[in-house]
Amino acid sequence: MPRPFRVSALLRTSALRRTLAILRMPALLVAITVSVSILSPTLARAQLYEITAGQFTQGCLPPCLCPILFVGELEGTFTLDFTGPDGSFDVYTLSDFDVDVINFLGDVIELSGNGEYRVDEVAGEHELTIEIIDVETGDVLSMNSGGPVEFAPGVVFPDIEIFVGTSLVCAGSHISFAASTAFEPEFVRGDCNDDGGVDISDAIESLTLLFVGGVTNCVNACDTNDDEGFDISDPIYSLAALFTSGPAPLAPYPNCGDDPTGGTLACTEFAACP
């Protein structure tokens, strides 16, 4: 567990000391105690994913020689919700797995499920464990990826491409799929609290998220300097833009828009942009 410390100690760090000097602010008086919350770069709550390609099979894996009992294409969605770090891995709850399996005759099997997805973006590894339920029969299939496996060639998180099965040796039930984040709303960079304006309250919101805790539906809006990370440099950038004629937040700013640089930071909802 992170060691508690007083905010006054935080203010003695060089980054914030420089910021306060830049703003010529009086000493900030604080009397609360906080614990550092380490936030994932993909902080957003309940990120919706859409399966773009996938297959469900029951039968054998090569080199075993037994028949493939069923082959069907996957269509559907699921959500990932960041729960915290575990060593080098970021851990996500996978929920609302809502998938149709469609065979070549047009027959449909409805699947649901929940599980856990873990990803180490630096090492390029991820793993998935999931309980799949046949909605009609109630049958449950416990599937996993066999521990951490390397990203598929050319795939970068938050895109996902993975293979799981009840058994990864010969006979079993298997699912392979590729999935990408669903449509993301327009947003305004720098409007971290999603109130329709960019001001000092956004820097305060960023500091609260970083050092007190909480969640945001659009971490991309908090990435003021657009470096594809959410950290102390973002509220510093915001304060400099507001009070010392520093550079303005990068696009989309000051109007609503899409992220022209793409990237990995999620945005599931942004109320200030209709």
C-alpha positions as CSV (number, residue, x, y, z in Angstrom):
1,M,0.0,0.0,0.0
2,P,1.4,3.5,-0.9
3,R,2.8,5.4,2.2
4,P,0.6,8.3,3.2
5,F,2.2,11.7,3.2
6,R,1.0,15.2,3.7
7,V,0.2,17.5,0.8
8,S,2.7,20.0,2.2
9,A,5.4,17.5,1.4
10,L,4.0,17.2,-2.1
11,L,4.3,21.0,-2.5
12,R,8.0,20.8,-1.8
13,T,8.6,18.8,-4.9
14,S,10.5,20.7,-7.5
15,A,7.7,20.6,-10.2
16,L,5.0,22.1,-8.0
17,R,7.5,24.5,-6.4
18,R,8.3,25.9,-9.8
19,T,4.7,26.2,-10.7
20,L,3.9,28.2,-7.5
21,A,6.9,30.4,-8.2
22,I,5.7,31.0,-11.7
23,L,2.3,32.0,-10.5
24,R,3.7,34.2,-7.7
25,M,1.1,32.7,-5.4
26,P,1.4,32.9,-1.6
27,A,2.2,29.7,0.2
28,L,-0.7,27.2,-0.1
29,L,-2.1,26.3,3.3
30,V,-3.3,22.7,3.4
31,A,-4.2,20.5,6.3
32,I,-5.4,17.3,4.7
33,T,-3.6,14.0,4.4
34,V,-3.8,12.0,1.2
35,S,-2.4,8.8,-0.2
36,V,-1.0,8.6,-3.7
37,S,-3.2,6.8,-6.2
38,I,-1.3,5.3,-9.1
39,L,-3.6,5.7,-12.1
40,S,-3.4,3.8,-15.4
41,P,-2.9,5.8,-18.6
42,T,-6.2,4.2,-19.7
43,L,-8.1,5.5,-16.7
44,A,-11.6,5.9,-18.1
45,R,-14.4,3.9,-16.6
46,A,-16.2,1.2,-18.5
47,Q,-14.5,1.5,-21.9
48,L,-16.7,-0.1,-24.5
49,Y,-15.1,-2.5,-27.0
50,E,-16.5,-3.8,-30.3
51,I,-15.3,-7.2,-31.6
52,T,-14.1,-6.6,-35.2
53,A,-13.3,-10.2,-36.0
54,G,-13.4,-13.5,-34.2
55,Q,-14.2,-17.2,-34.2
56,F,-15.6,-19.8,-31.8
57,T,-14.5,-23.4,-32.2
58,Q,-15.1,-26.7,-30.4
59,G,-12.8,-29.5,-31.3
60,C,-9.0,-30.0,-31.8
61,L,-6.0,-27.7,-32.0
62,P,-3.2,-28.8,-34.3
63,P,-1.3,-31.1,-34.3
64,C,-4.0,-33.3,-32.7
65,L,-6.2,-35.1,-35.2
66,C,-9.9,-34.9,-34.2
67,P,-12.9,-33.2,-35.8
68,I,-13.8,-29.5,-35.4
69,L,-17.3,-29.8,-34.0
70,F,-18.4,-26.2,-34.4
71,V,-17.1,-23.2,-36.1
72,G,-18.8,-19.8,-35.9
73,E,-18.0,-16.1,-36.4
74,L,-18.2,-13.7,-33.5
75,E,-20.1,-10.4,-33.3
76,G,-20.6,-8.4,-30.2
77,T,-19.2,-6.1,-27.5
78,F,-17.8,-6.0,-24.1
79,T,-16.4,-3.4,-21.6
80,L,-13.1,-3.0,-19.8
81,D,-13.0,-1.2,-16.5
82,F,-9.6,-0.3,-15.0
83,T,-9.2,-1.7,-11.4
84,G,-5.6,-1.0,-10.6
85,P,-2.0,-2.0,-11.2
86,D,-0.5,-5.3,-10.3
87,G,3.3,-5.1,-10.7
88,S,4.0,-4.2,-14.3
89,F,0.5,-5.1,-15.3
90,D,-2.6,-2.9,-15.5
91,V,-5.6,-4.9,-14.5
92,Y,-9.1,-4.5,-16.0
93,T,-12.4,-6.1,-15.2
94,L,-14.0,-7.5,-18.4
95,S,-17.8,-7.3,-18.2
96,D,-20.9,-7.3,-20.3
97,F,-19.4,-9.8,-22.8
98,D,-22.4,-9.9,-25.1
99,V,-21.6,-11.9,-28.2
100,D,-23.4,-13.9,-31.0
101,V,-21.8,-16.9,-32.6
102,I,-23.0,-17.3,-36.2
103,N,-22.2,-20.4,-38.2
104,F,-22.3,-20.9,-42.0
105,L,-26.0,-21.9,-41.8
106,G,-26.9,-18.7,-40.0
107,D,-27.6,-20.5,-36.7
108,V,-26.9,-18.2,-33.7
109,I,-25.6,-19.0,-30.2
110,E,-25.8,-16.2,-27.7
111,L,-22.9,-16.0,-25.3
112,S,-22.4,-13.8,-22.2
113,G,-19.6,-13.6,-19.8
114,N,-17.2,-11.8,-17.4
115,G,-13.5,-12.0,-16.7
116,E,-10.2,-10.2,-16.1
117,Y,-7.9,-8.7,-18.6
118,R,-4.3,-7.8,-17.7
119,V,-1.9,-5.9,-19.9
120,D,1.8,-4.9,-19.7
121,E,2.2,-2.3,-22.4
122,V,5.9,-1.9,-21.9
123,A,6.6,-5.7,-22.3
124,G,4.0,-6.0,-25.0
125,E,2.2,-8.8,-23.1
126,H,-1.4,-9.5,-22.0
127,E,-3.6,-12.2,-20.6
128,L,-7.3,-13.0,-20.3
129,T,-9.4,-15.2,-18.1
130,I,-13.1,-15.3,-18.8
131,E,-16.2,-17.3,-17.9
132,I,-18.3,-17.8,-21.0
133,I,-22.0,-18.7,-20.5
134,D,-24.3,-20.1,-23.2
135,V,-27.4,-18.0,-22.7
136,E,-29.8,-20.7,-23.9
137,T,-28.4,-23.7,-22.1
138,G,-26.7,-22.0,-19.1
139,D,-23.5,-24.1,-19.8
140,V,-20.4,-22.4,-18.5
141,L,-17.0,-22.5,-20.2
142,S,-13.9,-21.3,-18.2
143,M,-11.4,-20.0,-20.7
144,N,-7.9,-18.5,-20.4
145,S,-5.0,-17.5,-22.5
146,G,-2.5,-19.7,-20.7
147,G,-0.9,-16.9,-18.8
148,P,0.7,-13.8,-20.3
149,V,1.2,-13.9,-24.1
150,E,2.8,-11.5,-26.5
151,F,0.7,-9.0,-28.4
152,A,-0.2,-10.1,-31.9
153,P,2.1,-8.6,-34.5
154,G,1.2,-5.0,-35.3
155,V,-1.4,-4.7,-32.5
156,V,-0.9,-2.0,-29.9
157,F,-3.1,-1.6,-26.8
158,P,-5.9,-0.4,-26.4
159,D,-6.6,-2.6,-29.5
160,I,-6.8,-6.3,-28.4
161,E,-6.2,-9.5,-30.4
162,I,-6.1,-12.7,-28.2
163,F,-6.8,-16.5,-28.2
164,V,-8.4,-18.2,-25.2
165,G,-9.6,-21.7,-24.6
166,T,-10.9,-24.2,-22.0
167,S,-7.7,-26.2,-22.9
168,L,-4.8,-25.0,-25.0
169,V,-3.7,-28.6,-25.7
170,C,-5.7,-30.5,-28.3
171,A,-9.4,-30.8,-27.6
172,G,-11.5,-28.0,-26.1
173,S,-13.6,-24.9,-26.7
174,H,-11.7,-21.9,-28.1
175,I,-12.4,-18.2,-28.9
176,S,-10.1,-15.9,-30.8
177,F,-11.0,-12.3,-31.4
178,A,-9.8,-8.9,-32.3
179,A,-11.5,-5.9,-30.7
180,S,-11.1,-2.1,-30.7
181,T,-12.6,0.6,-28.6
182,A,-16.0,1.7,-29.8
183,F,-16.8,5.3,-31.0
184,E,-15.4,8.0,-28.7
185,P,-17.1,11.3,-28.3
186,E,-15.7,14.7,-29.1
187,F,-14.0,16.6,-26.3
188,V,-12.1,19.7,-25.4
189,R,-8.5,19.2,-24.3
190,G,-7.7,20.8,-21.0
191,D,-11.4,20.6,-19.8
192,C,-10.6,17.9,-17.3
193,N,-13.7,18.4,-15.2
194,D,-16.0,18.5,-18.3
195,D,-17.7,21.7,-17.3
196,G,-17.5,23.4,-20.7
197,G,-14.6,25.7,-19.9
198,V,-10.8,25.6,-19.4
199,D,-9.8,27.3,-16.2
200,I,-8.0,26.7,-12.9
201,S,-10.7,24.3,-11.7
202,D,-9.4,21.8,-14.4
203,A,-5.9,21.9,-13.0
204,I,-7.4,21.3,-9.5
205,E,-9.4,18.3,-10.9
206,S,-6.2,16.9,-12.4
207,L,-4.3,17.1,-9.2
208,T,-7.2,15.5,-7.3
209,L,-7.3,12.6,-9.7
210,L,-3.6,12.1,-9.5
211,F,-3.0,12.5,-5.8
212,V,-6.3,11.9,-4.0
213,G,-8.1,9.5,-6.3
214,G,-11.3,9.2,-8.4
215,V,-12.2,8.5,-12.0
216,T,-12.9,10.4,-15.1
217,N,-14.9,9.5,-18.2
218,C,-12.5,11.3,-20.5
219,V,-8.8,11.0,-19.4
220,N,-7.9,12.3,-22.9
221,A,-9.3,15.7,-21.9
222,C,-6.9,15.8,-18.9
223,D,-3.9,15.1,-21.1
224,T,-3.4,18.8,-21.7
225,N,0.0,18.5,-23.3
226,D,-1.0,15.6,-25.5
227,D,2.0,13.4,-24.6
228,E,-0.3,10.3,-24.3
229,G,0.1,10.1,-20.6
230,F,-1.8,11.6,-17.6
231,D,0.7,12.9,-15.0
232,I,1.9,15.9,-13.0
233,S,3.0,17.6,-16.3
234,D,-0.6,18.1,-17.4
235,P,-1.8,20.4,-14.5
236,I,1.6,22.2,-14.7
237,Y,1.0,22.8,-18.5
238,S,-2.6,24.0,-17.8
239,L,-1.5,26.5,-15.1
240,A,1.3,27.8,-17.3
241,A,-1.2,28.3,-20.1
242,L,-3.6,30.1,-17.8
243,F,-1.2,32.4,-15.9
244,T,2.2,32.8,-17.7
245,S,1.3,32.9,-21.4
246,G,2.4,29.4,-21.9
247,P,1.3,27.4,-24.9
248,A,-2.4,26.6,-25.1
249,P,-3.7,23.0,-24.9
250,L,-3.3,21.2,-28.1
251,A,-6.2,20.2,-30.4
252,P,-9.0,19.7,-29.9
253,Y,-9.0,23.1,-28.2
254,P,-10.8,25.5,-27.6
255,N,-13.7,23.8,-29.5
256,C,-15.1,20.3,-29.4
257,G,-13.4,17.9,-31.7
258,D,-11.7,14.5,-32.2
259,D,-8.2,13.8,-31.1
260,P,-6.2,14.4,-34.3
261,T,-3.2,12.4,-32.9
262,G,-5.3,9.3,-32.0
263,G,-3.4,7.6,-29.1
264,T,-4.4,5.2,-26.3
265,L,-6.1,7.4,-23.8
266,A,-9.8,6.7,-23.5
267,C,-12.8,9.0,-23.6
268,T,-16.2,7.3,-23.1
269,E,-18.3,10.3,-22.3
270,F,-17.9,14.1,-22.5
271,A,-21.1,16.0,-21.6
272,A,-19.8,19.4,-22.6
273,C,-19.6,18.3,-26.2
274,P,-23.1,17.4,-27.6
